[in-house]
């Protein structure tokens, strides 16, 4: 296992390499990450339908980390995890402009990938899988729409603060995965912090690129439009504050904190 100091120096190099990717690679790998995170989110909703709320939340939290596992193991670029590139900037391994360039194109790619899943699932009636069971008929579609409403209905301050807590844990998950020297250790290391953020109800910008649009599209395809959030409520009321909170949690707290502890004073 790598020590925290070794992780810091390893990520400083990895983050720098991310800023040097071509725009095409950032977009493509960003799309992959958006798809991966969205599919993990789909699974978390599917497993929770019809269960006691607490049990459903717990099982959903166990399934959701599959998305980040695919990002880190299969290879993709995730905006929230890439907030750690700030450590590379502080270490003078990467430039601030290079970091912003990576964030911008990866964020766009994440949005495209998430929207693809958010549109395809209701379009192919993927949320009708339980409709053959009388007591669960329509429940999954209703869950998708109600989840979107709950997220879009958060106040700006609540969304921002939950975004900070979320990406603190996401970046810790990425950090812990870098401690492992084998695949099993990497997966185990990332699962628990991600499970904790989902279980606690924190807000992840890329996951919400799926959750809220999926609710909007599902409401249209399933005739529930009167109950759906608006695009304005999503983009300005949720995605904006959550993204800002994610940056604070991952960039300033995790990357900044670990730079001060493990690299500052040793990188001269």
N, C-alpha and C positions, 0 to 999 in steps of 0.2 A: 504494500500500500504506500502511496506517495504521501508525504507529510504536507500540512497546509502551506508551508513555505515553498515546497517543491511545486505544489499545485499553482500557486501564485505565479511563479516564474514560467511554468509550462503554459498557463493560460495567456500570459503576456505575449508569448510567441504565437500562440494559436489565434488570439484576437487580432494581432497585427496581420496575419495571413488572410484573415477574413476581409480586411479592408482593401486587399489587393486583388480580390476576385473581380472578374469582368462583370459588367452590368447584366449581361445575359445570364451568367451563372447565378448571380444574386437573385434575379427574378425567378429563374427556374427552381432553384433550391428553396426560395421563399414560397413558391406555389406548393412544392412538396410539403413543406412544413405546415402551411395552412390546411392542406388536406389531411395530414397526419393528426394535427390537433383537433380538427373538426370531427374526424372519425372516432377519436377517443371520446369526444364530447357526445357524439351520437350514442356510442355504447353505454356511456354513463346514464343517459336518459332512458335507453331501452331497458336496462337491467332494473331500474327503479320503479317502473310502472306497476301499479297494483299492490305495492308493498307498503308496510308501515312506513311513515315518513322518515323516521330516524334510521331504520334498517335500509330503506331505499337510498338514503343519502350516503350511508356508509358504503354500500356496495357500489354505488355510482362513483364514489371517491376512489375505490380500489381499481375500477376499470379505466378511469380517465387517464392515469399516467401512461397507458399504452401509447398515447399520442406522443409524449415527450421521448419515450423509449425509442420510437421509430425515428424521431428527429435526430437523436444523438447517435444511434447505432446504424441506421440505414443511411444517414447523411442528409442534412437539410439545414436551412438557415432560418432561425426563429428570432424575430425582433426582440422579444422579451429576454431570451437568453443572451442575445448579442448586446444587451445593455452592459454586460461585463467587459466589452471592448474598452470601456472607459479606463479599466485597469491598464490596458496596453498603451492608452494615450498618456496616462499619468507616468507610466514607466518609460515614456519616450520611444516606444517601439512602433507606435502608430501615430498618425496625425489626427487632430480633432476633425478636420475636413473629411478625412478618410472614414472616420467613424460615422459621421453624419451621412455620408454617401451610402455606406452599408445599411444604416438604419432605414434610410428613405426607400431604397429599392427593395430591401427585404420586407419592409412593412407593406409595400404595394403587392409584392408577391404573396405574402401571407393573406392579404385581403382577398386577392383573386382566388387562391386555393380554398379558403374558407367559404367564400360565396358560391363556388362551384358545388360544394357538398350541401350547403344550405338550400340551394335551388334544386339539385337533382333528387334529394331524398323525398320531398313532398311531391315533386313532379312525377316520380315513378311510384307514388303511393307507398313509399317505404315505411311511412308511419301508420300503415294499416295492418301491420303484421299480427296484431292481437285482435283484430276485428271479428275473427271467427269465434271468439269467446265472448258470450253475452255481457258478462260483468266488466270486461275490459274494452269493449267496443268504443272506439273513438278516444280512449283515455290517453294514448301516446300522443296523438295530435294535439289534444288539449294541454298535455304537459308541456309540449314544445312551445305552444303559444303562451301559456301562463309563465313559463320561465323567461321568455322574451319580455313579457310585460313587467315582471318583477325587476329585471335588470334595467330596462328603460325607465322605470319609475323611481329609481334611486335618485336622491338629491346629488348635486354636483359634489358636495363635500364628502358624502358617504362613498360615492363611487371613487373619488380621488384617494381617500384613506384606505379603502379596501384594495385599491390598486397597488398602493405602497406595500401593504402586508403580503399581497399575492406574489409580487415579483421579488420581494425579499426571499420568499420560500422557493420560488422557481429558480432563482440564481443560486441559492444554496444547494438545490437539487443538482444543478449543472456542476457546481463546485465539488460536491461530494462524489458525483460520478467520475470526476477527473482523478479522484483518489485511487480508484480501482485499477488493477492491472489485468483484469479478465472481464469477460462479458457478463457473467453472473453477478459479479460485484458491482459493475456499472449499473445494471438494471435495478438491483436491490437498493443501491444508494440513491437513485433518483426517485424511486417509487414512493418512499415514505414522506418526504417533504411535499411532494405534489398531492398525495392523498390528503395531507393535513390542510393544504390551502383549499382544496375542493370541499372537504368536510366542514371547514370553518366558514365557507360562503364568501371567500374573497374574490376579487374581480381581475380577470386576465384578459387583456385587450384582444389577443388573437383568438382565444376561445369565444369571446363575445362577438367577433366577426362572423362566427357561425351561429351562436345561440340566438341572437336577436334577429338577424336576417332570416334564419330558419323559421322563427315564429311568424315573421311577416309573410314569407312565402307560403307557409303551411296554412295560415289563416285564409289566404287567397284560394289555394287549391282545395281546401276542405270547407269552404263557405263560412269561415269564422272571422271574416274581415272586420266586423264591428268590434271585435275584441282585441285587434292587433295593435301594437305600438306603431308609431310613425317613423319614417326614416330620419326625420329631424330629431326626434327624441333619442333615437339610437346614436346618431353621429355626434350631436352636440351635448346631449344629456348623459350619455354613457361612454361612448368610445373615446371622446376627447379627455374627460377627467380620468378615466381608467388608464389611458395611455400615459398621461402626465404622471399619475401615481406610480405606474410600473417603472418609469424612468427613474423616479426618486428612489424607489425601493431597490432596484437592481443596480443602477448606475452609481448613485451617491452612497447608499448604505453598504451594499455588499462589495462592489468594486472599489469604491473609495476607502471603505473601512479596511479591507484586506491589503490594499496598497500601503496604507499608513503602517499597518502592523508588520507586514512581511517584506516589503520592497523599499519603502522610503528609507533613505539613509544608506542603503546597500547598492543603489543603482547609479552611483556617481563614477 
